[in-house]
Amino acid sequence: MLQIVIPAYNEERRLPRTLRELRRHVGQHRGVLGRVEVLVVDNASTDRTAEVARDADSAALPVRVVRCDRRGKGAAVRAGLLATDADLVCFMDADGATGLEAIEDAWRRVLQGADVVIGSRGMAESETEARHCRTRSTGAAAYRRLAGRLTPGILDTQCGFKFFRGDVVRGVIGAMRTPGFSFDVELLVLLRAAGAQVEEMPVTWVDVPGSTFVPARHGAAAFAELARIAWRHRELVRPVPGRVAVVGVRSPMPLPASAALSAGSWSAR
């Protein structure tokens, strides 16, 4: 079974379209994906987010609402992941910015041995359409450089699509403390320290209008969160000449049999 977590704060406008497209996509790929459930995390929304999520519930794609009263995307993702129990888990943004073909791509990579697969807009094969202003683009570049000190080798920590073996992510998510937009960095630090094999993959990504991230309001807080992550997990990150390495050695983590597919299922694709 696959459970998809969607954090949502005041997403009554964008969420319905995302859930419709997701239901259509899952229906078209049922033979590969099998059972799929969506967990929409209502992050203390003041609009009809929870209501539109419940309205989207159907036999074709069950949708469950998880309430998270602590504000912040990180807090919402944490609550959603803690509410899962499936062998395979992912989270994606409510705006549907990442192409849904990423789901099957990530699934295949997990079957081939990855514990964690993250979408990366920084890979040459990715197709991205961004509408950011120059100020936001400059800030994003600075953020990537600092985040890279904690997650060496990862090109894009902030893409809103990440796919996990359920047991692996549930083993570390309880230790994640970052409530805001920098939570991805802390989660990746914890996963690597636990020995998880993290793999990036190219994605198709479109900048959808209506983002709740406002650089003037959230930018400084995101940088401050990075500093707190570095301090909180200083024992997990140690400097070596010319770079920063995350402590941790991967241990064998066989995929549960219930999530496995035959090689023929993929060779036919």
C-alpha positions as CSV (number, residue, x, y, z in Angstrom):
1,M,0.0,0.0,0.0
2,L,1.1,3.6,-0.7
3,Q,0.0,6.5,1.4
4,I,0.5,10.0,0.1
5,V,0.7,12.9,2.6
6,I,-0.4,16.3,1.4
7,P,0.3,19.2,3.9
8,A,-2.3,21.9,3.3
9,Y,-2.8,25.4,4.8
10,N,-5.7,27.4,3.3
11,E,-5.6,25.4,0.1
12,E,-9.3,25.3,-0.7
13,R,-8.6,26.8,-4.1
14,R,-5.7,24.6,-5.3
15,L,-6.3,21.3,-3.5
16,P,-9.4,20.2,-5.4
17,R,-7.6,20.2,-8.7
18,T,-4.6,18.4,-7.3
19,L,-6.8,15.7,-5.8
20,R,-8.8,15.3,-9.0
21,E,-5.6,14.8,-11.0
22,L,-4.2,12.5,-8.4
23,R,-7.4,10.3,-8.5
24,R,-7.2,10.2,-12.3
25,H,-3.5,9.3,-12.3
26,V,-3.8,6.6,-9.7
27,G,-6.7,5.1,-11.7
28,Q,-4.5,4.9,-14.8
29,H,-1.6,3.3,-12.9
30,R,-3.6,1.0,-10.6
31,G,-1.8,-2.1,-11.9
32,V,1.5,-0.7,-10.7
33,L,0.5,1.3,-7.6
34,G,-2.1,-1.0,-6.1
35,R,-3.9,0.4,-3.1
36,V,-3.3,4.2,-2.5
37,E,-4.6,6.4,0.2
38,V,-4.2,10.2,0.6
39,L,-3.8,11.9,3.9
40,V,-4.5,15.6,3.7
41,V,-3.0,17.4,6.7
42,D,-5.1,20.4,7.5
43,N,-2.5,22.7,9.0
44,A,-4.9,24.9,11.2
45,S,-6.5,26.3,8.0
46,T,-9.0,29.1,8.3
47,D,-10.8,28.3,5.1
48,R,-12.6,25.2,3.7
49,T,-9.5,23.1,3.2
50,A,-10.7,20.2,5.4
51,E,-14.1,20.3,3.8
52,V,-12.9,20.1,0.2
53,A,-10.6,17.3,1.2
54,R,-13.4,15.2,2.7
55,D,-15.6,15.9,-0.4
56,A,-12.8,14.3,-2.5
57,D,-12.9,11.1,-0.6
58,S,-14.0,8.2,-2.9
59,A,-13.7,4.5,-3.3
60,A,-11.3,5.1,-6.2
61,L,-9.0,7.2,-4.0
62,P,-9.7,7.3,-0.3
63,V,-8.9,10.7,1.3
64,R,-8.4,11.1,5.0
65,V,-8.0,14.4,6.8
66,V,-5.4,14.7,9.6
67,R,-5.6,17.8,11.8
68,C,-2.4,19.6,12.8
69,D,-2.9,22.6,15.0
70,R,0.7,23.6,15.1
71,R,1.4,26.0,12.2
72,G,4.2,25.3,9.7
73,K,4.8,23.0,6.8
74,G,7.3,20.9,8.7
75,A,4.8,20.4,11.6
76,A,2.1,19.3,9.1
77,V,4.4,16.9,7.3
78,R,5.5,15.4,10.6
79,A,1.9,14.9,11.7
80,G,1.0,13.3,8.4
81,L,4.0,10.9,8.3
82,L,3.3,9.9,11.9
83,A,-0.2,9.0,10.9
84,T,0.9,6.5,8.2
85,D,1.3,2.8,8.5
86,A,1.9,1.8,4.9
87,D,5.0,0.1,3.5
88,L,5.5,3.0,1.1
89,V,4.9,6.6,1.9
90,C,5.4,9.9,0.1
91,F,4.5,13.5,0.5
92,M,3.7,16.1,-2.1
93,D,2.6,19.7,-2.2
94,A,-1.0,20.7,-2.4
95,D,-0.4,22.8,-5.5
96,G,0.6,19.7,-7.5
97,A,3.7,21.5,-8.8
98,T,5.6,18.2,-9.3
99,G,4.5,16.0,-12.2
100,L,2.7,12.9,-10.9
101,E,4.8,10.6,-13.0
102,A,7.3,11.1,-10.2
103,I,5.3,8.6,-8.2
104,E,6.0,5.6,-10.4
105,D,9.6,6.7,-11.0
106,A,10.2,6.9,-7.2
107,W,8.4,3.6,-6.6
108,R,10.7,1.9,-9.2
109,R,13.8,3.3,-7.5
110,V,12.8,2.1,-4.1
111,L,12.3,-1.4,-5.6
112,Q,15.8,-1.2,-6.9
113,G,17.2,-0.5,-3.5
114,A,16.8,3.1,-2.4
115,D,15.3,3.8,1.0
116,V,14.4,7.5,0.2
117,V,13.9,9.1,-3.2
118,I,13.6,12.9,-3.5
119,G,12.6,15.0,-6.4
120,S,15.3,17.3,-7.6
121,R,14.9,20.4,-9.7
122,G,18.6,20.8,-9.7
123,M,19.3,17.8,-12.0
124,A,20.1,18.5,-15.7
125,E,17.3,16.1,-16.8
126,S,14.6,18.0,-14.8
127,E,12.1,20.2,-16.6
128,T,11.2,23.2,-14.5
129,E,9.2,26.3,-15.1
130,A,9.8,29.0,-12.4
131,R,8.3,32.5,-12.1
132,H,10.4,33.7,-9.2
133,C,11.5,37.3,-8.9
134,R,15.3,38.1,-8.9
135,T,15.3,38.7,-5.1
136,R,13.7,35.3,-4.4
137,S,16.0,33.5,-6.8
138,T,19.1,35.1,-5.1
139,G,17.8,34.1,-1.7
140,A,17.1,30.6,-2.9
141,A,20.7,30.2,-4.2
142,A,22.1,31.4,-0.9
143,Y,19.8,29.0,0.9
144,R,20.9,26.0,-1.3
145,R,24.6,26.8,-0.5
146,L,23.9,26.7,3.3
147,A,21.6,23.7,3.2
148,G,24.3,21.9,1.1
149,R,26.7,22.2,4.1
150,L,24.3,19.9,6.0
151,T,23.3,17.7,3.1
152,P,26.4,17.3,1.0
153,G,25.8,15.9,-2.5
154,I,22.1,16.7,-2.6
155,L,21.3,19.3,-5.2
156,D,17.8,20.2,-4.1
157,T,16.6,19.7,-0.5
158,Q,13.4,21.7,-1.0
159,C,11.5,20.1,-3.8
160,G,8.0,19.2,-2.5
161,F,8.1,15.6,-3.6
162,K,9.7,13.0,-1.4
163,F,9.1,9.2,-1.4
164,F,10.1,6.8,1.4
165,R,10.1,3.3,2.7
166,G,7.5,3.7,5.4
167,D,9.5,1.9,8.2
168,V,12.5,4.1,7.4
169,V,10.9,7.5,7.6
170,R,8.8,6.6,10.6
171,G,11.9,5.5,12.4
172,V,13.3,9.1,12.3
173,I,10.3,11.5,11.9
174,G,9.6,11.6,15.6
175,A,13.0,13.2,16.1
176,M,12.3,16.0,13.6
177,R,11.7,19.3,15.4
178,T,11.7,21.9,12.6
179,P,8.1,23.3,12.1
180,G,8.8,25.6,9.2
181,F,10.0,25.4,5.6
182,S,13.5,24.1,6.4
183,F,12.2,20.8,7.8
184,D,13.3,19.0,4.6
185,V,17.0,19.6,5.6
186,E,16.5,18.2,9.1
187,L,14.7,15.2,7.8
188,L,17.4,14.4,5.3
189,V,20.1,14.8,8.0
190,L,18.2,12.4,10.2
191,L,17.6,9.9,7.4
192,R,21.3,9.8,6.4
193,A,22.4,9.5,10.0
194,A,20.2,6.5,10.4
195,G,21.9,4.9,7.4
196,A,19.2,5.3,4.8
197,Q,20.1,5.4,1.2
198,V,18.9,8.7,-0.3
199,E,18.6,9.1,-4.0
200,E,17.7,12.1,-6.1
201,M,15.7,11.9,-9.3
202,P,14.8,14.4,-12.0
203,V,11.2,15.7,-12.1
204,T,8.9,17.9,-14.1
205,W,8.1,20.9,-12.0
206,V,5.9,24.0,-12.6
207,D,5.7,27.0,-10.3
208,V,2.0,27.2,-9.4
209,P,0.7,30.7,-8.3
210,G,-0.6,31.0,-4.8
211,S,2.3,29.7,-2.8
212,T,2.1,30.3,1.0
213,F,5.8,30.9,1.1
214,V,6.4,34.7,1.2
215,P,10.1,35.5,1.0
216,A,9.8,38.8,3.0
217,R,7.9,37.0,5.7
218,H,9.4,33.5,5.8
219,G,12.9,33.9,4.3
220,A,14.7,35.0,7.5
221,A,12.9,32.3,9.5
222,A,14.0,29.6,7.0
223,F,17.7,30.7,7.4
224,A,17.3,30.8,11.2
225,E,15.9,27.2,11.1
226,L,19.0,26.1,9.2
227,A,21.2,27.4,11.9
228,R,19.2,25.6,14.6
229,I,19.3,22.4,12.6
230,A,23.1,22.7,12.4
231,W,23.4,23.2,16.1
232,R,20.8,20.6,17.2
233,H,22.4,17.9,15.0
234,R,26.0,19.0,15.3
235,E,26.9,15.5,16.5
236,L,25.6,14.0,13.2
237,V,27.5,16.3,10.9
238,R,31.3,16.6,11.0
239,P,33.6,18.6,8.8
240,V,36.2,17.0,6.6
241,P,38.6,18.8,4.3
242,G,36.7,20.7,1.7
243,R,33.2,19.5,2.6
244,V,30.8,18.4,5.2
245,A,30.0,14.7,5.7
246,V,27.0,13.3,7.5
247,V,27.9,10.5,10.0
248,G,26.1,7.2,9.4
249,V,26.6,3.9,7.6
250,R,23.7,2.3,5.7
251,S,22.5,-0.9,7.0
252,P,20.6,-3.5,5.0
253,M,16.9,-2.6,4.8
254,P,15.0,-5.2,2.8
255,L,11.7,-4.0,1.2
256,P,8.6,-5.6,2.8
257,A,7.3,-8.3,0.6
258,S,3.9,-6.6,0.5
259,A,5.4,-3.7,-1.4
260,A,7.4,-5.7,-3.9
261,L,6.6,-6.0,-7.6
262,S,8.0,-8.5,-10.1
263,A,10.7,-7.2,-12.4
264,G,8.3,-8.0,-15.3
265,S,5.9,-5.4,-14.1
266,W,8.5,-2.8,-14.8
267,S,10.1,-4.3,-17.9
268,A,6.7,-4.1,-19.6
269,R,6.5,-0.3,-19.0
